[in-house]
Amino acid sequence: MKTLRYGSVTAPVLGALWCFVIAVTLAVAMSFATGAPFRPALLWSLLWGAGIGFGALFGAVTLWGAALGVFVLGVLGIGPMASGDGTGVVALALGHGAVALFTALGARKILEECRIGALTRHEFEEAVIRFLTGFGYIFFTAIVLIPFYVMVMTSLKNQAQLMANPLDFSIDLTQGLSLFRSYGELMTEYSFGSYLWTSFYVSVLTVLITLAFAIPGAYAVARLRFRGQALFARSILLIYMVPMIVLALPIYIAFSMTGLRNTIFGIVIIYPVTTIPVALYMLQGYFRGLPAEIEEAGLMDGLSRLKVIWQITLPLSLPALASVSLYVFMIAWNEFLLAFMLLDDPSKFTLTRGIASLNSSEVPRQHLMAGAVIATVPIMVLFLGLERFMTKGLTAGSVKG
Amino acid sequence: MTDAVPPTGTGPLARREARLAWGLLFPTLAAVSLVVILPLLAVFWISFKPVGLADLRPPAPVVREDIRGDLAAPGDEATLRYRLRNSSQDQPILGVTLSDAWPEGLEAGELDPRCTIADGRLSCAFGDWEGGAREQLRIPVTATEAYFAGPGATDSDPVMGGEARNILTSFDFTLENFAQIFDGGEFWSVLGVTLFYTVFGTLGALIMGLFAAMLLNKSFKGQGILRGLYLFPYVAPVIAVAFAWILLFDPFSGSANALLIQMGVSEGAINFFGERPLALLMVTLFEIWRYFPLSFLFILARMQSIDHDMYEAADMDGASPFQKFWYLSLPQLLGILSVLFLLRFIWTFNKFDDIFLLTGGNAGTRVLTVNVYEQAFALSNIGAGAAVAVVIFCCLLLFSLFFFKVMSREEGL
């Protein structure tokens, strides 16, 4: 461990690791973008990375010199990233240039406090942390983005193109609007327009019903004194821990017997019940945080309790109501199990149930992914637009997966 | 003059407040007990009963009525025919009866001895029916003048009666369901898979969340965007991301396989979701991927509320970054980490959708929740499914007891 803490050891080791990370990242990125066979070369990337890391110790000139050398080596075919035959010149130059550039930039940042001689423990650990940070950003961004990227791109390509080269996600823009053929077919032939609408109004109704139940309940738990209040506040969360599949079985039986199965009405009465406990829990936490004095002032001025809730508490808790609504909307929009078990009639499908019905060998994969995109985009847009509320709402002490 | 004493008991104001509280809580209580408590009781009830999917419709007598021949003018003859059967192939129905309005002016010929016509009604009593029983009732009829003024012979629907034993409401109990699920090694392997999935899914999501939170626990440009981006897996509909994963790791046209082969990591295509034990590892990875954002969010929120002075003091004392993390941050985060661990543990244990969509419980990935579905719907044995559900619920009660012990200590949430 001690020997590692010399700049002349630390720098090449971190440089080598960093170069390998960059080579893998760019090989994947270039493959996805062009479809050409790029792959990281383990030995070369470690070797040249060590060189760049060592070069970084001697200032900017040596660093960039080393980077230029790595670029030339890459084009010659013995760089950190290897490319197969038949790769375009532009892609080649771009790919190897990017490897050299990002390796050098990263190495400079990671090793900015390092010298040739012995490093203090502080300097050494800082360098390691900077390496880990860089690696973390790349790693998390990649694992989050790749599935979504694959989802969107697959929805734009037909089966033959997919089978020909599963790595080629480049898009032929000259096709124009026919790129979105899958979406058109889903909307017209598979009536996804109506599924979208069903999902939307079911979710909105769920939000409204949930709030109508949860607001009074949350207020009572948070503000009013009654016997069993503490026990009650606790058992709300307990109820939320009952797994849905355990409840789904008797609900399925009851709905089959009463004819509620296969009706939107059945779905609309069952969804809110799954969300009321969590909404109540989130809201009561927020209500507790509001100053009671304002409400007491209202009571002194002759308002009734219900009027106090309506005219004072609710306007004050609009942000909390927004995040609870968003969260409930998300649960209802994404709900799959109940829709899957209770709906059989294609004219009444919600979006998630509609996508499940696309999962058959007769429907091309392209359509399945287009359906997934249709379900994902609205909730993403809503979420990114109101991210602040969402983050708050999720951390407000709630939350189920 | 008497001494002033503080009032004892509850005064009218307190009582009014409690009444209001219960009034406000009533809708929630009613809804929750209707959809949570009642079904839970039902699951317990069903788990002790030999119920199959087919038993959900109790056996009932079914009748079809038609008329052979044309009744066009007075004096025309025809045959009125009732075809009857037991809807169930194996369950008997007791005391089957038929009743139908008998039109005025229609003269019946030879009548089945079990039937009578009186007061404008045809009534028959067939006695008990075995499962799968069929009957045919033929009544030769002659129309008279009066018949054409009123409703026709087949205009009214015949009404059937009879007592069928409904397995759901009877008092027959059996332990067969439990014997069946605990029988053989299958249950224990399912339990083992569940524990692996739950423990590693939870731990993995926590560690990844901690790592991601440390990355974003500083302000820089684009921090908000990255934070939003890292929440994607959690926010997107499970069905969409599950299918994206299936496609990505497809053995024939999946990009992951193509990538691995191109990079020389693997020789041939790997069936990620179809091979033991790889499939279990993959669904666990999916669980980690999907739920790290949640732990990330909670841990980040806690990190940002840690007092900064502490770190400055540590800097003065010459603590290294790793020491600061190990001796300062981690102890501060221990509370939220343990609460998150317990919550996620319970929720992962309950998880159904993810595995159901990814593998359908095949290739050694059947967890308890998927087993409920498998028993109840794939094997059409609702009783056994309910028995598994009861087992899940009991495990859950154990976890919850433990959870509330820790919760009351931490008060983290």
Interface residues (C-beta under 8 A of the other chain):
Chain A: A27 V28 S31 F32 P37 R39 P40 R121 H122 E125 E126 I129 T133 G136 Y137 F140 T141 I143 V144 L145 I146 P147 F148 V150 M151 T154 L162 M163 N165 P166 L167 F169 A212 F213 A214 P216 G217 Y219 A220 V221 L224 R225 F226 R227 Q229 F232 R234 L238 I239 M241 V242 P243 M244 I245 V246 L247 L249 P250 I251 I253 A254 S256 M257 I270 P272 V273 T274 I276 P277 L280 R305 M330 W333 N334 F336 L337 L351 T352 I355 A356 N359 R365 L368 M369 G371 A372 V373 A375 T376 I379 M380 F383 L384 E387 M390 T391 L394 T395 G397 V399 K400 G401
Chain B: A14 E17 A18 L20 A21 W22 L24 L25 P27 T28 A31 V32 L34 V35 V36 L38 P39 L40 A42 V43 I46 L56 R57 L168 F211 A212 M214 L215 G224 L226 R227 G228 L229 Y230 L231 F232 P233 Y234 V235 A236 P237 V238 I239 A240 V241 F243 A244 W245 L247 L248 D250 F252 S253 G254 S255 N257 A258 L259 Q262 M263 G264 W289 R290 Y291 L294 L297 F298 A301 G318 S320 P321 F322 L343 R344 I346 W347 T348 F349 N350 K351 F352 D353 F356 L357 T369 V372 Y373 A376 I382 G385 A386 A389 I392 F393 L396 F399 S400 F404 L413
